[in-house]
Amino acid sequence: MSPFGEFLDRFFGRRAWAVTVPTFDGPLLPNQRLEEAETLAALDAADNVVSTHKGILVSSGKRLLRIRADGDMEELASFDQPVTALAAARGMTAVALDGEGIVIRGGAYDGAAFKTTGNINLGCVTALTFLNSDTLLASNGSASTGFSGWRRDLMQKGCSGSVLKIDLARRRIELVKSGLAWPAGVATTGSNRIFVSESWRHRILSIDLNSGEVENVLEHLPAYPARISPAMDAGYWLTFYSTRNQLVEFILREDRYRRRMLEEIPEDFWMAPSLSSWNSYREPMQGSQLKQMGVLKPYAVTRSYGLVVNCDPQMRPLRSFHSRADGRMHGTLAACEHGEDLIIASRGGSKILRLPDVAGRQRG
């Protein structure tokens, strides 16, 4: 685009300079299903849920835990750095550690470790999935910040993320795609293409593993997409960090104000998306976030939100599960099917949630 065209877009507030936010409508119509969900476990910093035949693997800070069928929780391992991503297949568990890289536990490649080398960055792995028993796919959110710095990366308009393919047998890492704005989720499709959630550009991409060719499959999302997990009906479960906000969209376009905010205000009080709200009276808010007659309206503008969306095999939304502005089950960073149940990690609510009989039955 020509400089004059960009000037006109900025002047009229259109295209990349628009501050409008898509509404929750159709399959994304708000409800309270996440607030009504059962609490499977109370867990601080609940993050990453992976279904295995021995139970549900979950992460909490530096700990890797398993929730057994009887509901009891056992700690499997503790690491020096927070666990940022998990994947399991054929007796193997891939664990990503913030700032360090990826380690393999169990199976044929037990003890294998992969770290940042040359132009390959593994310091901010946001999601993992096995392409097959010898190949692992990883999304790395940023080359300049750690996993916990996701808000800073957004407010700095970061676009240094990448998708990597790791050959476990040959101990070789291949760069599939770079220049992504915080890729937070990756999923296989059964073909040579994969789905990747690009959070800061509010979209889901289809990327060819051989050519690196990119196609948009789901755009203009009203929230910041996080991890993707498979559904038994060949569809997917898509989770989200938080909802988008017109004021945040405006601040992202006001560079001078944004830079001063990052430099002068503590991160907890930035006008930026969050995994939880109402933790301090010093948090920023808009007029509609103020309680009226002691009641916070569920449709109020909010910095945090809980959202899980069920998509078909082409990533078209079918139904959704919400925790609205007046709820607590926000920051839904991961979900997985376990039998007929849907298991959800609410980082903001510090809980592992269970929605019974929600998962689809396997066809055929």
N, C-alpha and C positions, 0 to 999 in steps of 0.2 A: 504494500500500500504506500502511496506517495505521502510525503510529509504534510502536504496540504489536506489530503483526504483524512489523515489521522487527526489533524487540527480540527476539521469539521466534525468528526466523530466525537472528539472530546468536548467541543463547544455545544453540540446538540445532545450529548449524553447517550450515544447509541453504540451498537455493536460492543466492542471490547470496553467501552467507557460507560456502558449502561449500569445503573445501580439497581435495576429492578430484579426481583427474585421470583422464580416460578412458584406457584401455589401448590399446596398439597391437594390433589384432586384425583378423581377416578380411582384407580387401584391404590393410590396413596392417600385416600381420604382419612383424616385423623380419627383415631379411636383410643381406647385406654387398655388395649390387650396386654401390654407389657406391665402396666400397673396391676393388672388382675392375675398375672402369672404366679405360679407357685415358686417359692424360694427353695431351691435345691440345696444351697449352701451360702452362708455369709462369709465373704472373703474380701479382705482389703486388697485394693489394686487388682481386682479380678480382670484377667485378660487371657486371651487364647483358650479356646475349647476345642478338643479333638476327640472324636469317638474311636475307641478301640474295643476289641472283644473282652478285654480285662476291665473295662470301665472308661471313664471320661478323664482325659488328661487336661489339666488346667494349669495356668501359671499365675503367680502372685509375686510381683517384685522379682527377687532372686531365687524364688522357690519353684520347683516343678512338683505338682501334686497329682494324685489320682482319686477320683470319686468312684467308689466301688458300687456294685449293684445294691448293697444294703444301705447306701447313703453315707457310709463312713468315709472320711477323707484321710489319706496317708501321704506323707511327704516322700517323694522318690529321690530328690536331689536338691542340693543348694549350690548356687554358683557365686562367683565373685562379682558378677554384673547382672543387672536385670534381664530376665528372659523377654525377648521382644517378638518371637514367632515360634510356632511349633508345626510339625507335620509328622505323621506316622504312617508306615506301610511295611508289611512283611516283617514284622518284628523289629523294625528300625524306628527310632525317633530322632528327628532332626530338630536341634535346639539352636536358635539364634540368640546371641548375647550382645547387649548394647555396647557398641564401641569395640568389640572383639572379633566377631565373626560367627561361624557356624560349627557346631560339633555334632557328631553322630553317635548315638547311644544304642547298643544292641545290634543284632543282625550281622550281615556279612561285612559291613564296613564299620564295625564298632571301633570307636576311638579316632576315626578320621576327623580332621579339623581343617577348616578353610578360613583364611584371614585376608585382609586387604593387601593387595600386591599391585604395584605399578598403577595402571589406570583402572584397576578393578577394585571397587570400594564395597566392603562388607561390614561397615561400621554402623549402619542404620537399617538393618534388615527388618522390614515391616510384615512380611508374609512369606510362607514357604508352602510348597506342595510338590509331591513326587510325580514326575512325568511318567516314570516307570521305576522298576526296582533298582536301576543303576543310574538314574538321572534325577536331579533335584532342580526345581525352579525357585528362584528367590527374587523378591522385589526389594530394592534398596531405596529408602525414601529420599535420602539426601546425601551429598558428598561432603557437606559442611557442618551439619548438625547431627546430634544423636537422636534416638527415638523419642526421648522425652522432650526434645526441642521442636515438636511438630508445630506448635503455635508460632514460635519464632520463624520457622521456615515459611509458614503461610504469610505472616505479616512482612517478611522480607521478600516476598514474591519468588521464593525458591523454585528452581526448575533443574536441579542437578541430580534427580533420581534416575534409577536404571532398573532394568530387568536382566537377570543373569541365568544362564543354564550351567549347571554344575555336573560334570561327569565324575561320579563317585569312584568308578573303577580306575580311571586314568588320573584322578586328582587334578582335573583340568577345569578351569572356569572360562566360560564364553560370554561375552557381552552381547545380549540380544538387542537391546534398545536403550539409549541414553537420552538425556535432555527432557526427562519427564518431571511433572510438577507433583511430587510426592506420590509415587505409586504405592498404594497401601494394601492391595490385594491382588492375588494371581490365582487363576483356575484353569484347568485343562478342559478341552472340549471333545476329546476323542479323535481329533485330527491334528494337523500340523499347526493349527492356530490356537492361541490361548487368549483368555480374557484378563485384562488388567484394569483395576480401578485407579484412575488418576484424580486424586482428591481435589487439588486446588483448581483444577479445570472442570470439576463437577461432571465427570463423564466416565463411561466404561469404554475401553479400547479393545479391539481385536488385533492381535499382533501375530504375524507369520514368523515362526521360529527360524525358518531358513533365510528368508529375504529381509526380515525386519519391517516389512510393509505394515502400515497401520491403517485401521479403519475405525471410525466412530460407530459404536453400536447402541449407545444410550447416552444422550446429551442433555444439557440444561437441567440437571438434577437440582432439586431445592435444598439439598444437604450435601455434606462432604462424605463421599463413599469411602468405606474402609475395606475390610476383608471380604472375600468371596469364598463360599464353601459349596460343595455339590449337594444336590437333592436327589433322592432315590428315583424320582420320575424324570431324570435327565435334566432337570432345571437347576437353579442355583438359589442360594440364600445370600443376600447382599446386606451388609451391616454399615452403620454410619457413625462418624465421630459426633457430629452435631448438625443442626440446621443452619442454613445461611440466613443472613441478617442484612437488611438494607443499609444500616449504619456501618456495619463492617465493610460492605461492598463500597460504600462511599469513602471510608478511611483508606482502603487499599488504593484509591485513586488520588489521594491527597498526600503526596510523598513527604512534604515538609512536616506536616502534622504527625504522620505515621512514624517518621524517624525520631522525632522528639518523644513520642509516646514510648517507643522501645528503649530509648536512652534514659528517660527520666522517671518512668513509672514502673513499680514492681510488676512482674509478669502476671501475678494472680489478679491484678486489677486492670489489665489491658482491656480495651474494648475489642475483644476477639472471641472466637468460639471457645467453648469450654466443655469439659466432660461432666461438670456438675455446676449447680448454681445455689445461691442463697446460703453460702458458707460464711459470708462476712457482710456487714453493713456497708463496707467500703467498695463492694463490687459495683461496676458501672451498670446503669439501667436506663431504659427509655420510659417515657410516660406510661405506656401501656403495661409495663412490668410492675407498676406500683399497685399494691393491694387496694381494692375498693371495698369499704365496709368490712375489712378484715379478710377478704377473699381475693386470691390471685386467680384471674380468669385463665382457663386452659388455653385460650387462643391468644394470650398475650405474647408479644415479641420476647424471645428468650435467647440467651447465649448457649444454652445446653438443651439437648433433646435426646430422646431414645427412639430409634427407628430400625426395624428389620424388614426387608422386602423380599418376598418370594418371586423369583423371575422364571420365565420359561427357558427352554434351551437356547433361544436367540436373545436372551437377556431382556425380554419385555416384561415389565412388572405385571404381576397377577393379583397380589394381595399384600397387605402390609400390617405391621404391628407397631404401635406407637406408645410412647410415654411423653405426654405433652408438657407445656410450660409449668403446670401445677403439679407435675409428677416428680418422682425421685429416681426412676430407673433409666437414667440418662447415660450417655457415653457407651453405647452398645457397640463394642469393637469387634466382637466375634460371635459366631453362632455355628452350630452343627446339628445334624440329625443323629439321634441315638435311639434306634428302634423306631417307634411311632411318635417319639417326643422330639421337640425342638429345644435344644439347650442354648442359652444365651448368656454371654458375659457382659454384665453391666458394670463398667469401670466406675462410672459416676455414682452408682447406687451401691457399690461394694458387695455385689451379690451375683451368684450363678442362678439363673432363672430357668424354669422348666414350663413349657407349654405342652401339655399332654395331647396326644392324638392329632397333632398338627402336621407332622411330617407325612409325605406321600408314600404310598406303598409301591414297592418295586413292580414294574409291569412285566408281563410275559410269563 
